[in-house]
Amino acid sequence: MITNLREVSLDNSSIYGQEIVLLKKIIDHGIYIADSIIISNIIFKKYLDNKYIDNKDVEDILRLRNIQTNNINDSIFIKTSSFQENIGVIKNSHTNCTIDLLKTTIQSIYNSWMGNKAKSYRITYSLKEELTYPSLIIQPFFNRFHSLVTRCPKTGIETNDRNILNIHNTINKLQPLHKCFIRKIESIANYPVKIFFTEKDNVVCIFGVHPETLTNHAKWVALNDLFTKGSINGIELLTQIEPNMISKYEDIEICPSEGTTLFGINAAPGRVEGRLITSDSNTSQNLTADSNYIVFFESNYHSRDIDILSSSSGAISCVDEGMTSHLAVIGRGMNIPVVTGITNLKVNSITKKFTVNDIDFNEGCYIFVDGHNGNVTLSEKPLKYGFEQRYSTTLSLSYLSRLYSILDEYTSNFDVFGRLPIDTQYHLSILKSRFNKIIFKPSDDYK
């Protein structure tokens, strides 16, 4: 589906992405938006199936562009819009509005979604592919433009004359016109945003609106302000709260009573205890999904090892490589702990004995892998240790109680909770779990 922004229907918003949906809401409120041609992700889905862009689709784009400007050879700006960010996908492109250049640019964007970097990001962060499908926005290219954030990124207070000077704002003095449109756009978005616009003869033309990046403290202040004003309701407040904003994971204290501890690189998070085997042993070739084995890779991980890794509880490697290594990326995607760079751990390929500083360990010895801190502990006997997961918060008890009461309105009533989207139910469940893990360090910031 290819259309101009004014004709976009939000009845099927899933085919457009976050920025297109927001721009449509803004233009419907009478705010001037730059001429925008919208290419829904339906065109991208066709490209996934056919591996080519239909010439008719390109001609439709040119026809709409010609209607808008009477000049199909002008310079244009193409950007992506999706509901979840997918690092690795080309976000912005500048080209001329000709058939060949337009087709090539769109293909480049689509191909970047299928590239290794974008694929790895989706696997690592368990993104739903359909939420990362790119829709496209085609607009005139502006050589000069401004940006303004609706909130101070450090404090969360509304942008004003006293906090206007920060790296996100390209103007140094707010005019009444600026104050008017940044307040109005934030009220439409229901969250703090960064606005990109051009300005001429006291007329503002918006061409981009993105979620603003804030510190946790600033986000709390902003959300509390929006909720207090009635700009957002309880569920809109809760869905914008990240679990680490409620309580911060401090650490897990582990004290092995015996064994040898080695240090490497924390390549994939998690902690697990199991039995250590080599990647080329008979045992590793016959692992089952419920096996409790940790696999040791003496050399670089190879794609043929995927079956071994998928049936293991974790992995370690003596290869001095970090979080960007193949083993680390796959480990994070599979949600198993990985520690790499354990250079003082050697293995005898014949006897299958592991050696650490002249101390030998048999294959099948006990091992504890700490993927958070990059430590492993080996022992011939079952490991004995104590551990405690610790979470803390800087929010006041009164503010957390207020938040919990809002959360409880949606989670304690099964009928209300059951009507929420599955993703929202999952998010609220994680928030509620975090409340039960807090070690209080009260402050009065949000009373």
C-alpha positions in Angstrom: 0.0 0.0 0.0 1.4 3.3 -1.1 -0.4 6.6 -0.2 0.2 10.1 1.1 0.2 10.7 4.9 -3.2 12.3 5.0 -4.9 9.3 3.5 -3.3 6.8 5.9 -5.9 4.9 7.9 -5.1 4.0 11.5 -7.7 1.2 11.5 -4.8 -1.0 10.3 -1.9 0.7 12.1 0.2 -2.5 12.2 1.4 -2.0 8.6 2.9 1.5 9.3 5.2 1.6 12.3 5.4 4.0 15.2 6.6 7.2 13.5 4.0 7.0 10.7 1.2 6.4 13.2 2.4 9.4 15.3 2.8 11.7 12.2 -0.7 10.8 11.1 -2.2 11.7 14.6 -0.3 15.0 14.5 -1.5 16.0 11.0 -5.0 15.1 12.0 -4.7 17.7 14.8 -4.0 20.4 12.2 -0.3 20.6 12.6 1.7 21.2 9.4 3.7 18.1 8.3 6.0 18.0 5.3 4.7 16.3 2.2 5.0 12.6 3.0 4.5 9.5 0.8 4.0 6.4 2.9 5.0 2.9 1.9 3.5 0.3 4.2 5.3 -2.8 5.2 3.0 -4.8 2.9 5.4 -3.8 0.1 8.3 -5.1 2.2 6.5 -8.4 2.7 6.1 -8.7 -1.0 9.8 -8.1 -1.4 10.5 -10.9 1.1 8.5 -13.3 -1.0 9.6 -12.2 -4.5 13.0 -10.7 -3.9 12.3 -7.8 -6.2 10.4 -4.5 -6.2 7.5 -4.2 -8.6 8.0 -1.4 -11.2 4.4 -0.4 -10.7 5.0 0.4 -7.0 7.9 2.7 -8.0 5.7 4.4 -10.6 3.0 4.9 -8.0 5.6 6.6 -5.7 6.7 8.9 -8.6 3.2 9.7 -9.5 2.4 10.8 -5.9 5.6 12.7 -5.7 4.9 14.5 -8.9 1.4 15.5 -7.7 3.0 17.0 -4.5 5.9 18.9 -6.1 5.5 19.0 -9.9 9.1 17.9 -10.0 9.8 14.1 -9.9 13.6 14.7 -10.1 13.9 16.5 -6.8 16.1 15.4 -3.9 14.3 13.2 -1.4 14.8 11.7 2.1 13.7 8.2 2.8 13.4 6.9 6.4 12.1 3.7 8.0 9.3 3.3 10.5 8.7 0.2 12.6 7.2 -0.7 16.0 10.5 -2.1 17.3 14.0 -0.7 16.5 16.2 -3.1 14.6 19.8 -2.1 14.7 21.4 -2.9 11.4 18.5 -1.7 9.3 19.3 1.5 7.3 17.3 4.2 9.0 17.8 7.2 6.7 18.7 7.6 3.0 19.1 10.6 0.7 18.7 10.2 -3.0 17.1 11.7 -6.1 13.5 10.9 -7.2 14.2 8.8 -10.3 13.1 5.3 -11.1 16.5 3.7 -10.9 17.8 5.5 -7.8 14.5 5.2 -5.9 14.3 1.4 -6.6 18.0 0.9 -5.7 17.6 2.9 -2.4 14.5 1.0 -1.3 16.1 -2.3 -2.1 19.2 -1.4 0.0 16.9 -0.6 3.0 15.0 -3.9 2.6 18.2 -5.9 2.1 19.7 -4.4 5.3 16.8 -5.9 7.2 18.0 -9.3 6.0 21.7 -8.6 6.7 23.7 -10.3 9.4 23.8 -7.3 11.7 20.0 -6.9 11.8 19.4 -10.6 12.1 21.8 -10.9 15.0 20.1 -8.0 16.8 16.7 -9.6 16.4 18.0 -12.9 17.8 19.9 -11.3 20.6 17.0 -9.3 21.9 14.3 -11.8 20.9 12.4 -9.3 18.7 9.2 -10.3 16.9 10.1 -10.1 13.2 6.8 -8.6 12.2 7.3 -5.7 14.6 10.6 -4.8 12.9 9.2 -4.9 9.3 10.2 -1.5 7.8 7.6 0.8 6.5 9.0 3.8 4.6 8.4 7.6 4.7 9.5 9.6 1.6 9.8 13.4 2.2 11.6 16.4 0.6 15.3 16.6 1.6 16.0 19.6 3.8 19.5 21.0 3.9 18.8 23.0 7.1 16.5 22.0 9.9 16.1 22.3 13.7 15.4 19.8 16.5 13.7 20.3 19.9 13.0 17.9 22.7 9.8 18.2 24.8 11.7 17.5 28.0 15.1 18.1 29.5 16.8 14.7 29.0 18.5 14.9 32.5 15.7 16.3 34.7 12.5 15.4 32.8 11.1 18.9 33.2 9.3 20.4 30.2 11.7 22.3 27.9 11.8 26.0 28.8 14.0 29.0 28.5 16.1 27.9 31.5 17.0 24.4 30.2 16.9 25.0 26.4 20.6 24.7 26.0 21.4 21.0 25.5 22.8 19.0 22.7 19.4 17.9 21.5 18.1 21.4 20.9 19.5 23.4 17.9 17.8 26.7 18.8 18.9 28.7 21.8 15.7 30.7 22.5 12.2 29.4 22.7 9.6 31.5 20.8 5.8 31.3 21.8 5.3 29.2 18.6 7.9 26.6 19.7 6.3 26.3 23.1 2.9 25.8 21.6 3.8 23.0 19.2 6.1 21.0 21.4 3.4 20.9 24.2 0.7 20.0 21.7 2.8 17.3 20.0 3.8 15.7 23.4 0.1 15.6 24.4 -0.7 13.8 21.1 2.2 11.3 21.5 1.5 10.8 25.2 5.3 10.5 25.8 8.3 12.8 25.6 9.5 13.2 22.0 12.3 14.8 19.9 10.8 16.9 17.0 12.6 17.7 13.7 11.3 20.7 11.8 12.0 23.5 9.4 11.0 27.1 10.1 10.5 30.0 7.6 8.6 33.2 8.0 7.3 32.1 11.4 5.8 28.9 9.8 6.9 25.6 11.2 7.0 22.4 9.1 7.4 19.1 11.0 9.0 16.2 9.2 10.1 13.8 12.0 9.1 12.9 15.6 11.0 10.3 17.6 10.7 9.0 21.2 13.1 11.1 23.3 16.0 9.5 25.1 15.9 10.3 28.9 17.7 9.2 32.0 15.7 6.9 34.3 15.2 9.9 36.7 14.0 12.1 33.9 11.7 9.5 32.6 10.1 9.1 36.0 9.6 12.8 36.3 8.1 13.1 32.8 5.7 10.1 33.3 4.6 11.3 36.7 3.9 14.7 35.2 1.9 13.3 32.2 -0.1 11.0 34.5 -0.8 13.8 37.0 -2.1 16.0 34.2 -4.3 13.3 32.9 -2.4 13.1 29.6 -1.9 9.4 30.1 -4.0 6.8 31.9 -2.8 4.0 34.2 -2.1 1.4 31.5 -0.2 4.0 29.4 1.9 4.9 32.4 2.7 1.2 33.2 3.6 0.2 29.7 6.2 3.0 29.5 7.9 1.9 32.7 10.9 -0.4 32.2 11.5 -3.1 34.9 15.0 -1.6 35.7 13.3 1.7 36.5 11.5 0.0 39.4 14.4 -2.0 40.8 18.0 -2.3 39.7 19.7 -5.7 39.6 22.8 -5.3 41.8 24.5 -8.7 41.7 24.4 -12.3 42.8 26.8 -13.2 45.6 28.4 -16.6 45.0 30.9 -18.2 47.3 32.1 -21.6 46.2 33.4 -23.6 49.1 36.0 -25.3 47.0 37.2 -25.5 43.4 39.4 -23.5 41.1 38.1 -20.2 39.7 39.1 -18.8 36.3 38.4 -15.4 34.8 37.4 -14.6 31.2 35.1 -12.3 29.3 31.3 -12.1 30.2 30.1 -12.8 26.6 26.5 -13.8 27.4 24.6 -13.2 30.7 23.3 -15.9 33.0 24.6 -18.4 35.6 24.4 -22.2 35.5 26.0 -25.2 37.1 26.7 -28.4 35.1 29.3 -30.9 33.9 32.1 -29.8 31.6 32.7 -31.6 28.3 34.6 -30.7 25.1 32.8 -29.9 21.8 34.3 -32.9 20.0 33.6 -35.5 22.7 31.3 -38.5 22.3 29.0 -37.0 24.9 28.6 -33.7 23.2 27.6 -35.4 20.0 24.6 -37.1 21.7 23.2 -34.3 23.9 19.5 -34.1 24.6 17.5 -31.0 25.1 17.4 -31.5 28.9 21.1 -32.3 29.4 23.0 -30.4 32.0 26.3 -30.0 30.2 28.6 -27.1 29.7 30.5 -27.2 26.4 34.1 -26.2 26.1 35.2 -24.8 22.7 39.0 -24.9 22.3 38.9 -23.2 18.9 36.5 -20.7 17.2 32.8 -21.7 17.2 31.6 -23.0 13.9 28.1 -23.0 12.5 28.1 -26.9 12.5 28.2 -26.7 16.3 24.7 -25.3 16.5 23.1 -28.6 17.5 25.6 -29.1 20.3 25.1 -25.6 21.7 21.3 -25.7 21.4 21.2 -28.8 23.7 23.7 -27.4 26.3 23.2 -25.4 29.4 26.1 -23.0 28.7 29.4 -22.7 27.0 33.0 -21.5 27.6 35.9 -20.9 25.3 39.6 -20.3 25.7 39.6 -18.2 22.5 40.3 -14.5 23.4 37.1 -13.0 21.9 34.3 -10.9 23.4 30.6 -10.1 23.1 30.7 -9.7 19.3 32.0 -13.2 18.7 29.8 -15.8 17.0 29.6 -17.9 20.1 28.6 -14.9 22.2 25.8 -13.7 19.8 24.4 -17.2 19.5 24.6 -17.7 23.3 22.6 -14.6 24.0 20.1 -15.5 21.3 19.6 -18.9 23.0 19.6 -17.4 26.5 22.5 -19.5 27.8 25.5 -18.1 29.7 28.8 -17.9 27.8 32.3 -17.0 29.1 35.1 -16.6 26.5 38.8 -15.7 26.7 39.7 -18.3 29.5 43.2 -18.4 28.1 44.8 -20.4 31.0 42.4 -23.4 30.5 43.9 -26.1 28.3 42.5 -29.5 27.2 44.3 -32.7 26.1 42.6 -33.8 22.9 43.5 -37.5 23.6 42.8 -37.9 27.3 40.1 -35.2 27.4 41.6 -33.8 30.6 41.4 -30.1 31.4 44.4 -28.4 32.9 44.6 -25.2 34.8 48.0 -24.2 36.2 49.2 -27.8 36.4 45.9 -28.9 38.1 44.0 -31.6 36.1 40.3 -32.0 35.8 38.5 -34.9 34.1 35.9 -34.4 31.5 32.6 -34.4 33.2 33.9 -32.4 36.2 31.6 -29.9 37.9 31.6 -26.4 36.6 29.8 -23.2 37.5 29.6 -20.6 34.8 28.9 -16.9 35.7 28.1 -15.1 32.5 27.4 -11.9 34.3 30.9 -11.4 35.7 32.9 -13.6 33.3 34.0 -16.2 35.9 34.0 -20.0 35.9 34.7 -22.4 38.8 35.9 -26.0 38.3 35.8 -28.9 40.8 35.9 -32.7 40.8 33.4 -32.7 43.6 29.9 -31.1 43.6 30.2 -27.4 44.2 28.8 -26.0 47.4 28.0 -22.3 47.5 25.5 -19.8 48.7 24.0 -17.1 46.5 21.5 -14.3 46.8 20.1 -12.1 44.0 20.0 -8.5 45.1 17.8 -5.7 43.7 17.6 -2.2 45.0 15.6 1.0 44.2 16.0 4.7 44.7 12.3 5.4 44.6 10.5 6.3 47.8 8.2 3.8 49.5 5.2 6.1 49.2 5.7 6.4 45.4 6.2 2.7 44.9 3.1 2.0 46.9 1.2 4.4 44.6 2.6 2.7 41.5 1.8 -0.7 42.9 -1.8 0.2 43.6 -2.2 1.3 39.9 -0.6 -1.9 38.8 -2.8 -3.9 41.1 -5.9 -2.4 39.4 -5.0 -4.2 36.2 -3.5 -7.4 37.5 -5.7 -8.4 40.5 -8.9 -8.6 38.5 -8.7 -11.6 36.1 -11.4 -10.2 33.8 -9.6 -6.9 33.4 -6.2 -8.5 33.0 -7.5 -11.1 30.5 -8.7 -8.4 28.2 -5.3 -6.8 27.9 -3.0 -7.7 24.9 -0.7 -10.6 25.6 2.4 -8.3 25.3 0.9 -6.0 27.9 0.1 -8.9 30.2 3.7 -10.1 30.0 5.1 -6.6 30.7 2.8 -6.0 33.7 3.8 -9.5 35.1 7.5 -8.5 34.9 6.8 -5.2 36.7 4.9 -6.9 39.5 7.8 -9.4 39.9 10.3 -6.6 40.3 8.3 -5.2 43.3 9.0 -8.4 45.2 12.8 -8.2 44.8 13.5 -4.7 46.1 15.9 -3.8 48.9 14.7 -0.4 49.8 17.0 2.7 49.8 14.2 5.3 50.1 14.4 8.8 48.6 11.7 11.5 48.4 12.1 12.3 44.7 8.7 11.3 43.5 6.5 11.7 46.6 
